[in-house]
Amino acid sequence: MKKGYTHLYTGDGKGKTTAALGLALRAAGAGFKVWIAQFAKGKEYSEHVALKRFEDLITLEQFGKGCFIYEKPNNEDIQIAKTGLATCENILSKGLHEMVILDEVCIALHYNLFSVNELLGILEKREDSVEVVLTGRRAPQELVDYADLVTEMREVKHYYTDGVDARKGIEM
């Protein structure tokens, strides 16, 4: 049985979710089953449409009701995230997927939707062969220490600062 490693894509630059989805596509191309949990997201993005073409290998579930990053999360946001974390624990411990992606999990941690200790606890319960990918800005040091591979996306320049909104097919 192969060992699964933990990847962490963090930082303030664009591309964390994109990198994780690219890895999901590569894994599916190799015949791996992939399960993706998206935290703090609750609307359809273009990647959802594309991933439907791979629904036999890639499953995506959202554990958010919208996007609260400009507001304080409420009790419903917290409950949805905790439900997502419990679902992740179930998926990881069964080992039925070769890859599990926890997209925006670092944002969930930053907004105290659950604790880093709760997350590390479920990661410890995973089947050894499961590859895990964690994404999101502001990764806590405990996750950096835990991960086997850490990539920090650093924003050098972004057209968002010039007032360009998120564009369908590029940022959403």
Stockholm file with secondary structure:
# STOCKHOLM 1.0

chainA/1-172         MKKGYTHLYTGDGKGKTTAALGLALRAAGAGFKVWIAQFAKGKEYSEHVALKRFEDLITLEQFGKGCFIYEKPNNEDIQIAKTGLATCENILSKGLHEMVILDEVCIALHYNLFSVNELLGILEKREDSVEVVLTGRRAPQELVDYADLVTEMREVKHYYTDGVDARKGIEM
#=GR chainA/1-172 SS CCCCCEEEEESSSSCHHHHHHHHHHHHHHTTCCEEEEEESCCSCCHHHHHHGGGTTTEEEEEECSSCCTTSCCCHHHHHHHHHHHHHHHHHHHHTCCSEEEEETHHHHHHTTSSCHHHHHHHHHTSCTTCEEEEECSSCCHHHHHHCSEEEECCCSCCGGGGTCCCCTTTTC
#=GC SS_cons         CCCCCEEEEESSSSCHHHHHHHHHHHHHHTTCCEEEEEESCCSCCHHHHHHGGGTTTEEEEEECSSCCTTSCCCHHHHHHHHHHHHHHHHHHHHTCCSEEEEETHHHHHHTTSSCHHHHHHHHHTSCTTCEEEEECSSCCHHHHHHCSEEEECCCSCCGGGGTCCCCTTTTC
//
